[in-house]
Amino acid sequence: MISQQLPRTAIIGAGSSGITALKTFAERGFDVTCFEASNRIGGNWVYENINGMSACYRDLHINTSRLRMAYSDYPMPDDYPDYPNHAQIAAYFDDYVDHFGVRDRIRFETPVQHAERLADGTWELTLGDGSSERFDALLVANGHHWNPRWPEPAFPGSDSFKGEQMHAHSYLRPDSLDGKDVVVLGIGNSAMDISVEASYVAENVYLSARRGAYIVPKYIFGKPTDQLGGWVNPRIPFKIRQKAVAKLINTYVGKVTDFGLPKPDHEFGEAHPTISSRILDRITHGAIKVKPNIRRLEGEEVEFEDGSRVHADVVIYCTGYKITFPFFDEDFISAPENRIDLYRRVFKPEIPNLFFIGLLQPLGAVMPLSEAQGRWVADYLNGRYKLPSDAEMRSFMGKDTEKMQKRYVASKRHTIQVDFDDYLYELGKEAAAGEARAQSSGYQLPVEALVERDAAPA
C-alpha cells in the first residue's frame, strides 16, 4: 500500500535557488535536507567561495535592481542601494535562511558525489565522505554559472601563446591587471564589467566583440530600468513591448555602432541584453578600444579578424558556462550543447521525483523564479497540484523549444532563456490549473513511481 506521508526530500545546492526551495519545503512539513559543498550559503554570490565554483569578483554588483531580485516574502533592507554589491547580497541570503530558521537543515561541506535512482524509485546519494543516504525526491539546484566554457574550438596559436589566458570565472580583482595589456573577449555583462574595471589600472584594454549587443543602462528617467512598467507587463504582447522598449533604449543610448561596437544581428529582446552604465563612457574616453573577434594568438600578440594586432599580457575569455551535473552519470542525465528537455524548466516527465530549481536564464533575476518553482514542486509533492498528461507536457515542451529558437539568437547562452515576468505569469496560471485538476480528480500524492518507498530509511 502506498504511504501518504510526505516524501523525504533532498536538495543539492544552498545557493539562491536551493535555499528558497528549502524554506518552502520546511514550512510545509517535509523532511528535507540540503547538501552544500561550501562552508556557507550563497553559491555564486560568495566572493572567494571555498567550493571553487563561484564566479564572483571583488567589485561585483548586481545588474538587476534589488526590488526585482528579492524573494516575495522577505524584502531586501531599505538601506541597500538599488544595485547592491555581492557582499550585501550574500548577507541577505544569510539573513533569509536565519529568519526562516532553516540553517540546521543544511549539511555544509558535504558535496554530493553521485546521485542514483534505484529500482524502487528512491534516490541514493553518495556524499563526499563516502557515506550514502536515501531519499524519495530530489531537487537539483547546483547552478549553471560555475563550469567555464572556453572558446570552441580554441583559437589558433593558443597553445603556444606566451601571455596568460584565463576564463572570466577565474577573475577576482582589477589590480591583477595593473600595468598590463589586456584583451577581453565577449560582449555580455561579465565582459563589460571586467573591461571597465581593467580600464582604470591596465596599460591598454581591448574589448573583442564577436557579435553585436544592445547596451541597456541601469537607470532611465531616474529609475532602475527593469522597473519600467511597459517592459515588465506580461499581459502586453511581446512584439509591442519589444518595439516600445527598443525605441526607448535607442533614444536614450543611441546606436551602439556610434561607439565602435558592432551592429547587433538581431532585434532588441532576441538575445540576452548587456546591462552597463559605464562601458560607453570608458569607450568614448579611449580607455577601452573595441576590436572584432580574435583570429589567432601568436607569441605575445593577438590578431583580430580585421588583421590588426596588439600586444597582450592577458586574454580573458568571457565565453559563458556549461550546464553540467557532475553527480549524475552522463548517460542518465546531461545537457549536451547546454540543452535539457524539461517541462516549464523544472519537471522531467519520465522521472516523476526529480526536479530542477533555478535552471533558467531570465531577463531579470533568478531568485523570485526559483522561489515560485520551489512552491510549485512542493504543491506537486504534497498532492495539491496535478501535472498535465505526459502527452500534454511533451507537446508544451516541443512548442516552447520551437518558440525559443524562433525568438532568440542561436547560441548556447539562450537554451534556457525566459522572460522574468512572462514566466512567473504563466507558471501562476499553470499552478492554478493544476490545483483545479487535483481537486476535481481527488488526486493525492504523486508516488506512483515510489511504490516501495516505505523501504527507504525514515
C-alpha positions in Angstrom: 0.0 0.0 0.0 1.3 3.4 -0.9 2.1 5.6 2.1 0.5 9.0 2.3 3.4 10.6 4.2 5.3 13.4 2.6 8.3 12.2 0.6 11.7 12.6 2.2 13.4 15.2 0.1 17.0 16.2 -0.8 18.2 19.4 -2.3 21.6 19.7 -4.0 23.0 23.3 -3.5 22.4 26.0 -1.0 22.7 28.9 -3.4 19.9 31.4 -4.0 17.7 28.8 -5.6 18.3 25.9 -3.2 17.7 28.0 0.0 14.3 29.3 -1.2 13.2 25.7 -2.1 14.5 24.6 1.3 12.5 27.2 3.1 9.3 26.3 1.3 9.7 22.6 1.9 10.5 23.1 5.6 7.4 25.4 6.0 5.2 22.7 4.5 6.3 19.9 6.8 8.7 18.0 4.6 11.6 16.1 6.0 14.1 18.0 3.8 17.9 18.1 3.8 20.0 20.5 1.7 23.6 19.4 0.7 26.1 22.2 0.2 29.8 21.8 -0.9 30.8 25.1 0.7 31.0 26.1 4.3 28.4 28.8 3.8 25.3 29.6 1.7 25.1 31.9 -1.2 26.7 30.0 -4.0 27.7 32.3 -6.9 27.4 35.4 -4.7 30.1 34.3 -2.2 33.5 36.0 -3.1 36.4 33.5 -2.9 33.9 30.7 -2.1 35.9 27.7 -0.8 33.9 25.4 -3.2 35.8 26.9 -6.1 32.5 27.3 -8.1 31.7 30.9 -7.5 32.2 33.4 -10.4 32.0 36.3 -8.0 34.7 39.0 -8.3 35.7 41.7 -5.8 33.8 44.6 -7.2 30.7 42.8 -8.5 27.3 44.5 -8.2 24.0 43.1 -9.3 22.6 44.3 -12.7 19.0 43.6 -11.6 17.5 46.1 -9.1 17.0 44.8 -5.6 13.2 45.2 -5.7 13.2 42.8 -8.6 15.6 40.4 -7.1 14.3 39.9 -3.6 12.1 37.0 -2.5 8.4 37.8 -2.3 8.1 37.4 1.5 11.5 38.8 2.5 12.4 42.2 1.1 16.0 43.4 1.0 16.8 46.1 3.6 15.7 49.6 2.8 19.2 51.0 3.3 20.5 48.8 0.5 21.3 50.7 -2.8 19.3 50.0 -5.9 22.1 47.7 -7.1 23.8 46.1 -4.1 27.2 44.5 -4.2 27.9 40.8 -3.7 28.7 41.1 0.0 25.3 42.7 0.6 23.5 40.0 -1.5 25.3 37.3 0.4 24.4 38.8 3.7 20.8 39.0 2.5 20.8 35.2 1.8 22.3 34.5 5.2 19.6 36.6 6.9 16.9 34.9 4.8 18.0 31.4 6.0 18.2 32.5 9.6 14.9 34.4 9.5 13.0 31.3 8.4 15.0 29.0 10.7 16.3 26.5 8.1 20.1 26.7 8.6 20.1 23.5 10.6 18.7 21.6 7.6 21.8 22.4 5.5 24.7 20.0 5.6 27.7 22.2 4.9 30.9 21.0 3.3 29.0 17.9 2.1 29.2 17.7 -1.6 27.0 15.1 -3.4 29.4 12.9 -5.4 26.8 10.7 -7.0 23.0 10.6 -7.3 21.5 7.3 -8.5 17.8 6.5 -8.9 17.3 2.9 -7.6 14.9 0.2 -8.9 12.3 1.1 -6.3 12.3 4.7 -7.5 14.1 6.2 -4.5 17.4 8.2 -4.7 20.7 7.1 -3.2 23.1 10.0 -2.7 26.7 9.2 -2.2 28.4 12.1 -0.3 31.9 13.5 -0.2 32.8 11.4 2.9 31.8 8.2 1.2 28.6 7.7 3.1 25.3 7.4 1.4 21.7 8.3 2.2 18.3 7.5 0.6 15.6 10.0 -0.4 12.2 9.8 -2.1 12.5 13.0 -4.1 15.5 15.1 -5.4 15.7 18.8 -6.2 18.7 19.9 -8.2 19.8 23.5 -7.5 23.5 23.3 -8.3 23.5 26.4 -10.6 24.7 26.9 -14.1 27.4 29.6 -13.8 30.3 27.5 -12.4 31.7 25.3 -15.1 33.6 27.6 -17.6 33.0 27.2 -21.3 36.2 28.1 -23.2 36.2 29.1 -26.9 35.3 26.1 -29.1 37.4 25.4 -30.9 40.4 27.0 -29.3 41.9 29.9 -31.3 44.9 29.0 -33.4 48.1 29.6 -31.5 46.5 29.5 -28.1 48.7 26.5 -27.1 51.9 28.5 -27.7 50.7 32.0 -26.6 53.3 33.5 -24.2 50.8 35.6 -22.2 48.2 34.4 -19.7 44.9 33.0 -20.8 42.0 32.9 -18.3 38.3 32.5 -18.2 36.2 35.2 -16.6 35.3 32.6 -13.9 38.8 33.0 -12.5 38.9 36.8 -12.5 38.9 38.2 -9.0 40.2 41.8 -8.8 41.4 44.5 -11.2 44.8 45.0 -9.5 45.9 41.7 -11.0 45.8 43.5 -14.4 47.8 46.6 -13.2 50.0 47.9 -16.0 49.2 45.1 -18.4 47.9 44.9 -21.9 44.5 43.1 -21.6 42.3 41.6 -24.3 38.7 40.8 -23.1 36.7 38.5 -25.4 32.9 38.8 -25.2 30.0 41.2 -25.3 28.0 40.1 -22.2 27.7 41.5 -18.7 31.0 39.9 -17.4 33.0 41.2 -20.4 31.7 44.7 -19.9 32.3 44.7 -16.2 35.8 43.3 -16.4 36.7 45.7 -19.3 35.6 48.7 -17.3 37.4 47.6 -14.2 40.6 46.8 -16.1 40.4 50.2 -17.9 41.3 52.0 -14.6 44.5 50.1 -14.0 45.7 48.3 -17.2 48.0 49.9 -19.7 45.7 49.0 -22.6 42.3 47.3 -22.7 40.9 45.8 -25.9 37.3 44.6 -26.0 37.0 41.9 -28.6 33.3 41.7 -29.6 32.3 38.6 -31.5 28.8 39.9 -32.2 26.7 43.0 -31.6 24.6 43.5 -28.5 22.2 46.2 -27.2 23.6 48.1 -24.2 21.0 48.8 -21.5 21.8 51.4 -18.8 20.9 50.7 -15.2 18.8 53.8 -15.0 16.4 55.6 -17.3 14.5 58.7 -16.2 16.0 58.3 -12.8 14.5 54.8 -12.2 16.1 51.4 -12.4 15.5 50.3 -16.0 14.0 46.9 -15.0 11.2 48.7 -13.2 9.7 50.4 -16.2 6.1 49.4 -16.4 5.7 48.6 -20.1 8.7 46.3 -20.1 7.5 44.1 -17.3 3.8 43.6 -18.1 3.3 40.1 -19.4 -0.3 41.0 -20.5 1.1 43.2 -23.2 2.1 41.2 -26.3 5.8 40.8 -26.6 6.1 42.4 -30.0 4.5 45.6 -28.7 6.8 45.6 -25.7 9.8 44.8 -27.9 9.2 47.8 -30.2 8.4 50.2 -27.4 11.4 49.3 -25.2 13.8 49.2 -28.2 12.7 52.7 -29.2 13.2 53.9 -25.7 16.7 52.4 -25.4 17.8 53.6 -28.8 16.5 57.1 -27.9 18.3 57.1 -24.6 21.5 55.4 -25.5 21.8 55.9 -29.2 23.2 53.4 -31.7 26.0 51.2 -30.4 27.7 51.5 -33.7 28.4 55.1 -33.0 30.6 53.9 -30.2 32.6 51.5 -32.4 30.7 48.4 -31.3 29.4 46.0 -33.9 25.8 46.3 -35.1 23.6 43.6 -33.4 22.4 40.9 -35.9 19.1 40.7 -34.1 16.3 42.9 -32.8 16.1 44.1 -29.2 14.9 41.3 -26.9 16.0 38.5 -29.2 19.3 37.9 -27.2 20.2 38.5 -23.6 20.9 42.3 -23.3 24.0 43.7 -21.8 23.5 45.8 -18.7 26.0 48.5 -18.2 26.0 52.2 -17.4 29.8 52.6 -17.7 31.1 50.8 -20.8 30.2 53.5 -23.3 31.7 56.2 -21.1 35.0 54.3 -21.0 35.0 53.6 -24.7 34.4 57.3 -25.5 37.3 58.2 -23.1 39.6 56.0 -25.1 40.2 53.8 -22.1 38.7 50.8 -23.9 39.4 50.1 -27.6 36.8 48.0 -29.4 38.1 45.2 -31.7 36.4 42.4 -33.7 36.6 38.7 -32.9 40.0 37.1 -32.3 41.5 35.4 -35.3 44.6 33.9 -33.7 47.1 34.2 -30.9 50.8 34.3 -31.8 53.7 34.8 -29.4 52.9 37.8 -27.3 50.3 39.2 -29.7 46.6 38.8 -30.5 45.5 39.1 -34.1 41.9 40.1 -34.8 39.7 39.4 -37.8 40.3 42.8 -39.3 44.0 42.0 -39.5 45.1 44.3 -36.7 47.4 43.0 -34.0 48.1 44.1 -30.4 50.5 43.1 -27.7 48.7 41.1 -24.9 49.8 40.1 -21.5 46.4 38.6 -20.6 43.5 37.3 -22.6 40.3 36.9 -20.6 37.6 34.8 -22.2 34.0 35.8 -21.2 32.5 32.9 -23.1 29.9 31.6 -20.7 29.4 28.3 -18.9 28.5 24.7 -19.5 25.3 23.2 -17.9 26.6 20.2 -16.1 25.5 17.8 -13.3 28.7 16.1 -12.0 26.7 13.9 -9.6 24.7 12.2 -12.4 26.0 9.6 -14.8 26.3 11.4 -18.1 24.2 8.7 -19.9 21.5 9.2 -17.3 21.1 13.0 -17.3 23.2 15.6 -19.1 22.8 18.8 -21.1 24.7 18.4 -24.4 25.2 21.8 -26.0 23.6 23.2 -22.9 20.2 21.7 -23.8 18.0 19.7 -21.5 14.3 19.0 -22.1 12.2 19.9 -19.1 8.5 20.9 -18.6 8.5 24.6 -17.8 12.2 24.3 -16.9 11.5 22.1 -13.8 10.0 18.7 -14.5 11.5 15.8 -16.4 8.4 13.8 -17.3 10.0 10.4 -17.3 11.4 10.8 -13.8 8.5 12.0 -11.6 10.5 12.6 -8.5 13.3 14.7 -9.9 13.1 18.5 -10.2 15.4 21.3 -11.3 15.3 24.7 -9.5 16.8 27.8 -11.0 17.9 26.1 -14.2 16.9 29.0 -16.4 18.4 32.3 -17.7 15.8 35.1 -17.2 15.8 38.6 -18.5 15.9 39.6 -14.8 16.9 37.9 -11.5 16.5 34.2 -10.9 15.6 34.3 -7.2 11.9 35.1 -7.5 11.6 32.4 -10.2 13.3 29.8 -8.1 11.0 30.7 -5.2 7.9 30.1 -7.4 9.4 26.9 -8.7 10.0 25.6 -5.2 6.4 26.3 -4.2 5.2 24.6 -7.4 7.2 21.4 -6.7 6.1 21.4 -3.1 2.4 21.6 -4.2 3.1 18.7 -6.6 4.7 16.5 -3.9 2.0 17.2 -1.3 -0.8 16.5 -3.7 -2.2 20.0 -4.2 -1.1 20.1 -7.8 -1.5 17.6 -10.6 0.6 17.7 -13.7 -0.9 17.7 -17.2 -0.8 14.3 -19.1 2.6 13.2 -20.3 1.5 13.9 -23.9 0.4 17.4 -23.0 3.7 18.1 -21.2 5.8 16.9 -24.2 3.6 18.9 -26.6 4.2 22.0 -24.5 8.0 21.3 -24.3 8.2 21.0 -28.1 6.3 24.2 -28.7 8.3 26.0 -26.0 11.6 25.0 -27.7 10.3 26.0 -31.1 9.2 29.4 -29.7 12.6 29.9 -28.0 14.5 29.0 -31.2 12.3 31.3 -33.3 12.8 34.3 -31.0 16.4 34.1 -29.7 19.7 34.1 -31.5 21.0 30.6 -31.9 23.5 30.3 -29.0 24.4 28.1 -26.1 23.5 31.0 -23.9 19.9 31.0 -25.0 18.9 27.4 -24.5 17.3 28.1 -21.1 16.2 31.7 -21.7 12.9 33.0 -20.2 11.3 36.4 -19.7 11.1 37.1 -16.0 7.5 38.4 -15.8 6.1 36.2 -18.5 7.5 33.1 -16.8 6.0 34.0 -13.4 2.7 34.8 -15.0 2.4 31.6 -17.0 3.6 29.5 -14.1 1.0 31.0 -11.9 -1.7 30.1 -14.4 -0.5 26.6 -14.7 -0.3 26.2 -10.9 -3.9 27.2 -10.6 -4.9 24.9 -13.4 -3.1 22.0 -11.8 -4.7 22.7 -8.4 -8.1 22.5 -10.1 -7.1 19.2 -11.8 -6.1 17.8 -8.4 -9.3 18.8 -6.7 -11.6 17.5 -9.4 -9.9 14.1 -9.6 -9.4 13.5 -5.9 -5.7 13.4 -6.6 -3.3 12.9 -3.7 0.4 12.2 -3.5 2.2 11.5 -6.9 4.1 8.5 -5.6 3.3 6.0 -8.4 7.0 5.6 -9.2 7.8 5.2 -5.5 5.6 2.2 -4.6 8.4 0.7 -2.5 9.3 4.0 -0.8 8.5 2.7 2.7 11.6 0.5 2.4 13.7 3.7 2.4 15.1 4.8 5.7 12.8 7.2 7.6 
